[in-house]
Amino acid sequence: MTIFGGKNMSKTAVVQARIEPTLKLEVERVLRKIGLSTTEAINIFFSRIRLERGIPFEVKIPNEETLRVFRDTDAG
């Protein structure tokens, strides 16, 4: 149980998301290497969003050069 705002709160909420299977496997492999479960990583991510009151990293629209690199990389 976690203490939040003076109240005991159990971890009973469920988050369900559809993710590319390859992405999921690759991320789980990385998380295992650093000793975290997927649930622990999601809890850290959500905690950081709450703390920073937003996504904990910069999110922006890529410029034309970046888009060109993405396209070239996707094309091989």
C-alpha positions as CSV (number, residue, x, y, z in Angstrom):
1,M,0.0,0.0,0.0
2,T,1.0,3.6,-0.7
3,I,0.4,6.5,1.6
4,F,-1.0,9.4,-0.5
5,G,-2.5,12.5,1.0
6,G,-2.7,10.8,4.4
7,K,-4.8,7.9,3.1
8,N,-3.8,4.3,2.4
9,M,-4.3,3.6,-1.2
10,S,-3.9,0.1,-2.6
11,K,-2.7,-0.5,-6.2
12,T,-5.9,-1.7,-7.7
13,A,-6.3,0.4,-10.9
14,V,-5.5,-1.3,-14.2
15,V,-3.9,0.3,-17.2
16,Q,-4.5,-1.5,-20.5
17,A,-2.7,-0.5,-23.7
18,R,-2.2,-2.0,-27.2
19,I,1.5,-2.0,-28.0
20,E,3.5,-3.5,-31.0
21,P,4.6,-6.9,-29.8
22,T,8.2,-6.3,-30.9
23,L,8.4,-3.0,-29.0
24,K,7.0,-4.7,-25.9
25,L,9.6,-7.5,-26.0
26,E,12.5,-5.1,-26.6
27,V,11.4,-2.8,-23.8
28,E,10.9,-5.7,-21.4
29,R,14.4,-7.0,-22.2
30,V,15.9,-3.5,-21.4
31,L,13.8,-3.3,-18.2
32,R,15.0,-6.7,-17.1
33,K,18.6,-5.7,-17.5
34,I,18.0,-2.7,-15.2
35,G,16.0,-4.7,-12.7
36,L,12.5,-3.3,-13.3
37,S,9.2,-4.9,-14.2
38,T,6.9,-3.3,-16.8
39,T,4.6,-2.3,-13.9
40,E,7.4,-0.6,-12.0
41,A,8.4,1.3,-15.1
42,I,4.9,2.5,-15.8
43,N,4.5,3.5,-12.1
44,I,7.8,5.5,-12.4
45,F,6.6,7.1,-15.7
46,F,3.2,8.1,-14.1
47,S,4.9,9.4,-11.0
48,R,7.1,11.7,-13.1
49,I,4.1,12.9,-15.1
50,R,2.4,13.8,-11.8
51,L,5.6,15.4,-10.4
52,E,6.3,17.5,-13.5
53,R,2.7,18.1,-14.4
54,G,3.4,16.9,-18.0
55,I,5.3,14.4,-20.0
56,P,8.8,14.1,-18.4
57,F,10.7,14.7,-21.7
58,E,10.4,17.1,-24.6
59,V,7.7,16.3,-27.2
60,K,7.8,18.3,-30.4
61,I,7.0,18.0,-34.1
62,P,10.1,17.0,-36.0
63,N,11.5,19.4,-38.6
64,E,12.0,18.4,-42.3
65,E,15.6,17.2,-41.8
66,T,14.6,14.9,-39.0
67,L,11.6,13.6,-41.0
68,R,14.0,12.9,-43.9
69,V,16.3,10.9,-41.6
70,F,13.3,8.9,-40.3
71,R,12.2,8.1,-43.8
72,D,15.7,7.2,-44.9
73,T,16.1,4.9,-41.8
74,D,12.8,3.3,-42.4
75,A,13.7,2.7,-46.1
76,G,17.0,1.0,-45.0
